[in-house]
């Protein structure tokens, strides 16, 4: 495998692999003159062991030495590695309950558990660049976030740091990757995005924002915990083509939200318009007002938005 492929598989930045090779002599065992590095299975096994040990808190130099010994087939590794992982949950601290997922998802999870922010950033940027926002979110980012949430939920207060770091870096990556100077769709009014009052979980809405901007649509993001009165005022002043409100938990103001959006007229006198409301997130599942307004996933939600915007 190439260095880039190995880095993606392990959730380690390529620069980190080169640094480990230079500092700890844990590079490819065989080098071909005039060609790029090529990692053989035993080379990758050493790196996997090193990643596992550093995630347990073993210093990199010790981890590299222990990884070389273990892969060489001796029992010395057990004496070299301190008992830093004693009392860890079954499956080891360097794992998240992912199930069958893409290789990029596993690499991202490994980097997140190691709290390797540089590697997480690189993997997120690469995933969005290679696959676009929808695939990156649905098949790589969201499964990793859900696994991190399940991990700390089953381990008391542990692993919260993993979810928080990952969430922050995902938010940063989504904003960093898509910042068009101006929308490319002509004749389409802004799409307003906001979280329901009291709702602080905005990452899925940020993914929608990134996917809409990727499609050249004009978007205004108002973020978490947006009050009903503020939403009403935003609709009046912006005159959006659509409003999407995200709720992770069941909102207590569903009827007020509908009125705040669809009960407001905007535009010049004699040509007043109304805005349609769409409801996203699991919080709307059993809300009577949701009906056909519901967005259930990013890809299908984008399709529904495109249908609503069609002339």
Buried (B, 14 or more C-beta within 10 A) or exposed (E): BEBEBBBBBBBBBBEBBBEBBEEBEBBBEEEEEEEEBBBEEEBBBBBBBBBBBBBBEBEBEBBBBBBBBBBEEEEEBEEBBBEEBEEBEEEEBBBBEBEEBBEBBBBBBBBBBBEBBEBBBBBBBBBBEEBBBBBBBBBBBBBBBBBBBBBBEEEEEEBBBBBEBBBEBBBBBBBBBBEEEEBEEEEBBBBBBBBBBBBEBBBBBBBBBBBBBBBEBBBBBBBBBBBBEBBBEBBBEBBBBBBBBBBBEBBEBBEBBBBBBBEBEBEEEEEEEEBBBBBBBEBBEEBEBBEEBBBBBBEEBBEBBEEEBEE
